Amino acid sequence: MPTHSDLLIKLKPPGLGYTDEPEGLVNLELSAQGAMLDNISADINGLLVEMFPDTCTADTIEDWEIEYGIPVNTDKSIQQRRQLLMSKFLANPGGIDKLSIQRILFPFFGYLVDIEENKLFRTDSPGSLTDDDLLVEPESEVFRFTIHIYGEKVTTGGYLIADVRNVLDEAIPAWTSYLLLFDDFLTDDSESLTDTAGDVLTV
């Protein structure tokens, strides 16, 4: 990619008063001006990187974390910190629905996860997914949904399951429960979260 100095020299109008010698006075001046423009361009590009939570670097990510109320943890990798930050950034402040859940999990897995909405069940019978049981007060009706995460669709890595659960715990209402189901993860894969295919984490 040509530098600003190269471009300025090439745009120099023709004339007897100009020389093509690199050490010529005009060329030296254009080179100096071009170097200044190169520095300004680099500063602008750096600013654009820091302006967005998915590309910010270690120089500014702490500011982003403070802004979104995320505890600063420098023991995590920059990728893990960005994943948590982006999840907060994409959260819907107006409420929680299927798309909202998909959005806040996207930074961790790189695709819109599949969500299965289960029926109401009795709070004293967590294994029940049907509404056939009698719902007797003061037992409350609780809604549960299942999040299916397929290893073959995941395009990211390095995420922490604790971060995934934390963002879900903060996002969903108190009367809602969820189940994380991991499928198609290989045990010899360094990014695998499971010892066997189909590991289940429930909340």
The 8 nearest C-alpha neighbors of each residue, nearest first, counted from 0:
[[1, 2, 3, 5, 6, 4, 37, 40],
 [2, 0, 5, 3, 6, 4, 7, 37],
 [1, 3, 5, 4, 6, 0, 37, 33],
 [2, 4, 33, 6, 5, 7, 37, 36],
 [5, 3, 33, 30, 7, 2, 6, 29],
 [6, 4, 2, 8, 3, 7, 1, 9],
 [5, 7, 3, 9, 4, 8, 10, 2],
 [8, 6, 10, 4, 9, 5, 3, 29],
 [7, 9, 11, 5, 10, 6, 4, 29],
 [8, 10, 6, 11, 7, 5, 12, 4],
 [11, 9, 7, 8, 6, 12, 5, 13],
 [10, 12, 8, 9, 7, 13, 17, 6],
 [13, 11, 10, 14, 9, 17, 8, 7],
 [14, 12, 11, 17, 15, 16, 10, 18],
 [15, 13, 16, 17, 12, 18, 11, 19],
 [14, 16, 17, 13, 18, 12, 19, 11],
 [15, 17, 14, 18, 13, 25, 12, 19],
 [18, 16, 15, 14, 19, 25, 13, 23],
 [19, 17, 20, 23, 16, 15, 25, 26],
 [18, 20, 21, 17, 23, 26, 22, 8],
 [19, 21, 23, 22, 18, 26, 17, 24],
 [22, 20, 23, 26, 19, 27, 18, 24],
 [23, 21, 20, 27, 24, 26, 25, 19],
 [22, 24, 20, 26, 21, 25, 27, 18],
 [23, 25, 27, 26, 28, 22, 18, 21],
 [26, 24, 28, 27, 23, 29, 17, 18],
 [27, 25, 29, 23, 28, 24, 21, 30],
 [26, 28, 30, 24, 25, 29, 22, 23],
 [27, 29, 25, 31, 26, 30, 32, 24],
 [30, 28, 26, 32, 31, 27, 33, 4],
 [31, 29, 4, 33, 27, 28, 32, 26],
 [30, 32, 28, 34, 33, 29, 27, 35],
 [33, 31, 29, 35, 34, 30, 28, 36],
 [32, 34, 4, 3, 30, 36, 35, 31],
 [33, 35, 37, 31, 36, 32, 30, 4],
 [36, 34, 32, 38, 33, 37, 39, 31],
 [35, 37, 39, 33, 38, 34, 40, 3],
 [38, 36, 34, 40, 35, 39, 3, 33],
 [39, 37, 41, 35, 36, 40, 42, 34],
 [38, 40, 36, 42, 41, 37, 43, 35],
 [39, 41, 43, 37, 38, 42, 36, 44],
 [42, 40, 38, 44, 39, 43, 45, 37],
 [41, 43, 45, 39, 40, 44, 46, 38],
 [44, 42, 46, 40, 45, 41, 47, 39],
 [45, 43, 47, 41, 46, 42, 40, 48],
 [44, 46, 42, 48, 43, 47, 41, 49],
 [45, 47, 43, 49, 48, 44, 42, 50],
 [46, 48, 44, 50, 45, 49, 43, 51],
 [49, 47, 45, 46, 54, 50, 55, 51],
 [48, 50, 55, 46, 47, 51, 54, 45],
 [51, 49, 47, 48, 46, 55, 52, 54],
 [50, 52, 49, 53, 54, 55, 48, 47],
 [53, 51, 55, 54, 85, 81, 84, 50],
 [52, 54, 51, 81, 55, 85, 82, 84],
 [55, 53, 48, 52, 51, 49, 56, 81],
 [56, 54, 49, 52, 48, 60, 51, 53],
 [55, 57, 58, 60, 59, 54, 49, 77],
 [56, 58, 60, 59, 77, 55, 61, 73],
 [57, 59, 56, 60, 61, 55, 49, 62],
 [60, 58, 62, 61, 57, 56, 55, 49],
 [59, 61, 63, 62, 57, 55, 56, 64],
 [60, 62, 64, 63, 59, 65, 71, 57],
 [63, 61, 65, 60, 59, 64, 66, 58],
 [62, 64, 60, 66, 61, 65, 67, 59],
 [65, 63, 69, 61, 67, 66, 62, 68],
 [64, 66, 68, 62, 67, 63, 69, 61],
 [65, 67, 63, 64, 68, 62, 69, 61],
 [68, 66, 64, 65, 69, 63, 87, 84],
 [69, 67, 65, 66, 64, 70, 63, 71],
 [68, 70, 64, 67, 65, 71, 84, 66],
 [71, 69, 72, 68, 64, 65, 61, 67],
 [70, 72, 69, 61, 73, 64, 65, 80],
 [73, 71, 74, 75, 70, 80, 69, 61],
 [72, 74, 75, 71, 76, 77, 80, 61],
 [73, 75, 72, 76, 71, 77, 80, 79],
 [76, 74, 73, 72, 79, 80, 77, 78],
 [75, 77, 79, 78, 80, 74, 73, 157],
 [76, 78, 80, 79, 81, 75, 57, 56],
 [77, 79, 81, 76, 80, 82, 157, 158],
 [80, 78, 82, 76, 81, 77, 158, 75],
 [79, 81, 77, 83, 78, 82, 84, 76],
 [82, 80, 84, 78, 79, 83, 85, 53],
 [83, 81, 106, 79, 85, 84, 80, 107],
 [82, 84, 86, 80, 81, 85, 79, 87],
 [83, 85, 81, 87, 86, 82, 80, 88],
 [86, 84, 88, 82, 87, 83, 81, 89],
 [85, 87, 103, 83, 89, 88, 84, 106],
 [88, 86, 90, 84, 85, 89, 83, 103],
 [87, 89, 85, 86, 90, 84, 67, 52],
 [90, 88, 86, 87, 103, 102, 85, 91],
 [91, 89, 87, 103, 88, 92, 86, 99],
 [90, 92, 93, 99, 94, 89, 95, 103],
 [93, 91, 94, 90, 95, 170, 89, 99],
 [94, 92, 91, 95, 90, 99, 96, 170],
 [95, 93, 92, 91, 96, 99, 170, 171],
 [94, 96, 99, 171, 91, 170, 100, 97],
 [97, 95, 99, 98, 100, 94, 101, 171],
 [96, 98, 100, 99, 101, 114, 95, 116],
 [99, 97, 101, 100, 96, 102, 95, 111],
 [100, 98, 102, 96, 101, 97, 95, 91],
 [99, 101, 97, 103, 102, 98, 104, 96],
 [100, 102, 98, 111, 104, 99, 103, 112],
 [103, 101, 99, 105, 100, 104, 89, 98],
 [102, 104, 86, 100, 90, 89, 105, 101],
 [105, 103, 101, 102, 107, 106, 100, 86],
 [104, 106, 109, 102, 110, 108, 107, 103],
 [107, 105, 82, 104, 109, 108, 86, 85],
 [106, 108, 105, 104, 82, 158, 109, 155],
 [109, 107, 153, 155, 105, 110, 106, 154],
 [108, 110, 105, 154, 155, 106, 153, 107],
 [109, 111, 105, 108, 112, 153, 152, 154],
 [112, 110, 101, 105, 113, 102, 109, 104],
 [113, 111, 101, 148, 110, 147, 114, 146],
 [112, 114, 147, 146, 111, 115, 148, 101],
 [115, 113, 146, 145, 147, 112, 116, 144],
 [116, 114, 145, 144, 117, 146, 113, 147],
 [115, 117, 144, 145, 114, 143, 118, 142],
 [118, 116, 144, 143, 115, 128, 119, 142],
 [117, 119, 129, 128, 130, 120, 142, 116],
 [120, 118, 142, 130, 141, 140, 129, 128],
 [121, 119, 128, 127, 130, 129, 141, 140],
 [122, 120, 124, 123, 140, 134, 125, 141],
 [121, 123, 124, 125, 139, 138, 120, 141],
 [122, 124, 121, 125, 138, 120, 126, 139],
 [123, 125, 121, 122, 126, 127, 120, 128],
 [126, 124, 127, 122, 123, 121, 120, 128],
 [127, 125, 124, 128, 120, 121, 123, 129],
 [126, 128, 125, 120, 124, 129, 121, 130],
 [129, 127, 120, 118, 126, 117, 119, 130],
 [130, 128, 131, 118, 127, 120, 119, 132],
 [129, 131, 119, 132, 120, 118, 128, 133],
 [130, 132, 129, 133, 120, 134, 128, 127],
 [133, 131, 130, 134, 129, 121, 120, 127],
 [132, 134, 135, 131, 130, 121, 120, 136],
 [135, 133, 132, 121, 136, 138, 140, 139],
 [134, 136, 138, 133, 137, 139, 121, 132],
 [137, 135, 138, 134, 139, 140, 133, 121],
 [136, 138, 139, 135, 134, 140, 122, 121],
 [137, 139, 136, 135, 122, 134, 140, 121],
 [140, 138, 137, 141, 122, 136, 121, 134],
 [139, 141, 121, 119, 120, 122, 142, 138],
 [142, 140, 174, 119, 175, 120, 139, 122],
 [141, 143, 175, 119, 176, 118, 174, 140],
 [142, 144, 176, 177, 117, 175, 141, 116],
 [143, 145, 116, 177, 117, 115, 178, 146],
 [144, 146, 178, 115, 114, 177, 179, 147],
 [145, 147, 114, 179, 113, 180, 178, 148],
 [148, 146, 180, 113, 114, 181, 145, 112],
 [149, 147, 181, 112, 180, 182, 146, 150],
 [150, 148, 182, 151, 152, 183, 181, 147],
 [149, 151, 184, 183, 153, 152, 182, 148],
 [150, 152, 149, 153, 183, 184, 154, 182],
 [153, 151, 150, 149, 154, 110, 148, 109],
 [152, 154, 108, 150, 151, 155, 109, 110],
 [155, 153, 109, 108, 152, 156, 110, 151],
 [156, 154, 108, 109, 153, 107, 157, 158],
 [157, 155, 158, 190, 154, 108, 107, 153],
 [156, 158, 79, 159, 190, 155, 78, 76],
 [157, 159, 156, 79, 107, 160, 82, 162],
 [160, 158, 161, 162, 157, 163, 79, 107],
 [159, 161, 163, 162, 164, 158, 192, 165],
 [162, 160, 164, 159, 163, 165, 158, 166],
 [163, 161, 165, 159, 160, 164, 166, 83],
 [164, 162, 160, 161, 165, 166, 167, 159],
 [163, 165, 167, 161, 162, 166, 168, 160],
 [166, 164, 162, 168, 167, 163, 161, 169],
 [165, 167, 169, 168, 163, 164, 170, 162],
 [166, 168, 170, 164, 169, 165, 171, 163],
 [169, 167, 165, 166, 170, 171, 164, 172],
 [168, 170, 166, 167, 171, 165, 172, 164],
 [171, 169, 167, 168, 166, 172, 95, 90],
 [170, 172, 168, 167, 169, 175, 95, 173],
 [173, 171, 175, 174, 170, 95, 169, 168],
 [172, 174, 175, 171, 176, 168, 141, 169],
 [175, 173, 141, 172, 142, 176, 140, 171],
 [176, 174, 142, 172, 173, 143, 141, 171],
 [177, 175, 143, 142, 202, 144, 174, 141],
 [178, 176, 144, 143, 202, 145, 201, 179],
 [177, 179, 201, 145, 202, 146, 200, 180],
 [180, 178, 146, 200, 201, 199, 145, 147],
 [179, 181, 199, 147, 146, 148, 198, 200],
 [182, 180, 148, 197, 198, 149, 147, 199],
 [181, 183, 197, 149, 184, 196, 150, 148],
 [184, 182, 150, 149, 196, 151, 185, 197],
 [183, 185, 150, 191, 182, 196, 186, 193],
 [186, 184, 188, 187, 191, 183, 196, 193],
 [185, 187, 188, 194, 191, 184, 195, 193],
 [188, 186, 185, 189, 191, 190, 184, 194],
 [187, 189, 191, 185, 190, 186, 184, 192],
 [190, 188, 191, 187, 186, 192, 185, 156],
 [191, 189, 188, 156, 192, 157, 184, 185],
 [192, 190, 188, 193, 189, 184, 185, 186],
 [193, 191, 190, 194, 184, 181, 198, 186],
 [194, 192, 195, 191, 198, 196, 186, 184],
 [193, 195, 186, 196, 192, 198, 191, 185],
 [196, 194, 193, 198, 197, 186, 185, 184],
 [197, 195, 182, 183, 184, 198, 193, 194],
 [196, 198, 182, 181, 195, 199, 180, 183],
 [197, 199, 181, 193, 196, 195, 180, 200],
 [200, 198, 180, 179, 181, 197, 201, 178],
 [199, 201, 179, 178, 180, 198, 202, 181],
 [202, 200, 178, 179, 199, 177, 180, 176],
 [201, 177, 178, 176, 200, 179, 164, 168]]
